[in-house]
């Protein structure tokens, strides 16, 4: 390997290291998919798996509680949400960072690391 190639490789590695340190770290919200059209990305409320006293709640009880709860936190909204002025005459029903109530079997569920989201 000649001297020019060696310097070129070192420069390449230095440039990659610099780019990695300058690039902003993605938040967990940035890693989630962006909803398309009129869709809204909602994170359902999660029941705690352990009480304050340290008692672990049975999985069957957790599943029943999760099925009964139909409340979620709006993470992202698609670009066409509430654009139909004839249908939504009073304006949007919700916005990002709102808590909403939704139908039990509404939307599509997606498993993610640490839980699930609905769209």
Backbone torsions as a table, in degrees:
resi	resn	phi	psi	omega
1	UNK	NA	129.4	-178.5
2	UNK	-86.0	171.8	-174.1
3	UNK	-63.8	-37.5	-177.9
4	UNK	-65.7	-44.1	179.2
5	UNK	-63.4	-40.9	179.9
6	UNK	-60.9	-44.8	178.9
7	UNK	-66.2	-37.0	180.0
8	UNK	-64.2	-41.4	178.0
9	UNK	-65.6	-43.4	178.4
10	UNK	-61.9	-41.8	178.6
11	UNK	-63.2	-39.6	179.3
12	UNK	-62.9	-48.0	179.1
13	UNK	-62.4	-40.8	178.8
14	UNK	-64.6	-40.5	179.0
15	UNK	-64.5	-40.5	178.9
16	UNK	-66.6	-42.2	177.8
17	UNK	-62.2	-42.4	-179.9
18	UNK	-65.2	-42.0	179.3
19	UNK	-64.5	-37.9	179.8
20	UNK	-67.3	-36.9	-179.5
21	UNK	-77.6	-28.4	-179.2
22	UNK	-83.5	-24.5	-177.7
23	UNK	-68.5	131.6	178.7
24	UNK	-67.4	142.8	179.5
25	UNK	-71.7	132.0	178.6
26	UNK	-74.0	137.0	175.4
27	UNK	-82.1	167.0	178.4
28	UNK	-61.8	-34.6	178.6
29	UNK	-64.8	-37.5	178.4
30	UNK	-66.7	-25.4	-177.7
31	UNK	-79.9	-16.8	-179.5
32	UNK	-76.0	153.2	178.9
33	UNK	-67.4	148.9	176.2
34	UNK	-86.7	127.7	178.8
35	UNK	-67.6	145.4	179.3
36	UNK	-104.0	157.5	175.5
37	UNK	60.0	-129.3	-175.2
38	UNK	-93.3	5.6	-174.6
39	UNK	-73.7	152.9	178.2
40	UNK	-125.4	132.8	179.4
41	UNK	-94.0	118.3	-174.5
42	UNK	-123.1	136.3	173.9
43	UNK	-101.8	113.1	-179.2
44	UNK	-63.3	149.8	176.4
45	UNK	-62.0	135.1	179.9
46	UNK	-107.2	130.9	177.2
47	UNK	-76.7	137.8	178.9
48	UNK	-63.8	140.2	-177.7
49	UNK	-88.1	-7.9	-178.8
50	UNK	-143.5	140.1	178.7
51	UNK	-77.6	169.4	178.3
52	UNK	-61.9	-28.4	179.5
53	UNK	-81.6	-3.7	177.0
54	UNK	97.1	5.2	179.3
55	UNK	-78.8	128.1	179.5
56	UNK	-85.8	127.5	-177.6
57	UNK	-83.0	138.7	-177.8
58	UNK	-61.2	146.4	-177.7
59	UNK	-60.4	-39.7	-179.7
60	UNK	-63.0	-40.2	177.5
61	UNK	-65.3	-41.5	177.5
62	UNK	-61.8	-44.7	-179.7
63	UNK	-62.0	-42.3	178.3
64	UNK	-63.3	-42.7	-179.4
65	UNK	-66.5	-39.7	179.5
66	UNK	-66.7	-36.1	179.1
67	UNK	-70.4	-31.4	-177.8
68	UNK	-78.9	-28.8	-176.9
69	UNK	-84.4	124.5	179.7
70	UNK	-122.8	47.8	179.9
71	UNK	-121.9	141.8	-179.7
72	UNK	-149.9	167.9	-178.4
73	UNK	-106.7	125.9	-177.8
74	UNK	-75.6	116.1	-179.6
75	UNK	-90.4	-50.1	-178.0
76	UNK	-145.0	157.0	178.0
77	UNK	-129.4	141.2	177.8
78	UNK	-68.5	161.9	-175.7
79	UNK	-67.0	-20.3	-177.6
80	UNK	-101.0	6.5	179.3
81	UNK	-59.2	127.7	174.9
82	UNK	59.7	23.8	178.3
83	UNK	-78.2	-21.4	-179.6
84	UNK	-77.6	96.9	-175.6
85	UNK	-66.9	-25.6	178.1
86	UNK	-71.9	-37.5	-178.7
87	UNK	-80.1	-38.0	-177.9
88	UNK	-113.3	70.0	-175.3
89	UNK	-66.8	-27.4	-179.2
90	UNK	-91.4	1.7	-179.8
91	UNK	100.3	-174.7	-178.0
92	UNK	-61.5	145.2	178.0
93	UNK	-83.8	-22.6	179.3
94	UNK	-154.0	172.4	175.8
95	UNK	-142.6	173.3	178.2
96	UNK	-58.8	144.8	-179.6
97	UNK	73.7	18.3	173.6
98	UNK	-98.9	153.0	170.0
99	UNK	-91.8	135.0	-177.7
100	UNK	-131.3	157.9	173.2
101	UNK	-106.3	135.6	-179.0
102	UNK	-137.2	164.4	-179.9
103	UNK	-66.8	148.5	-174.7
104	UNK	-54.7	-45.5	-175.6
105	UNK	-107.3	22.3	-178.9
106	UNK	-77.5	147.0	173.0
107	UNK	77.3	-177.0	179.2
108	UNK	-112.0	132.1	179.7
109	UNK	-93.2	139.6	177.3
110	UNK	-129.2	129.9	176.0
111	UNK	-80.7	133.2	175.2
112	UNK	-130.0	169.2	177.5
113	UNK	-63.3	120.6	178.2
114	UNK	93.3	6.8	177.8
115	UNK	154.5	-147.8	178.2
116	UNK	-144.5	160.3	176.4
117	UNK	-131.0	160.0	176.9
118	UNK	-121.0	147.0	179.0
119	UNK	-130.4	NA	NA
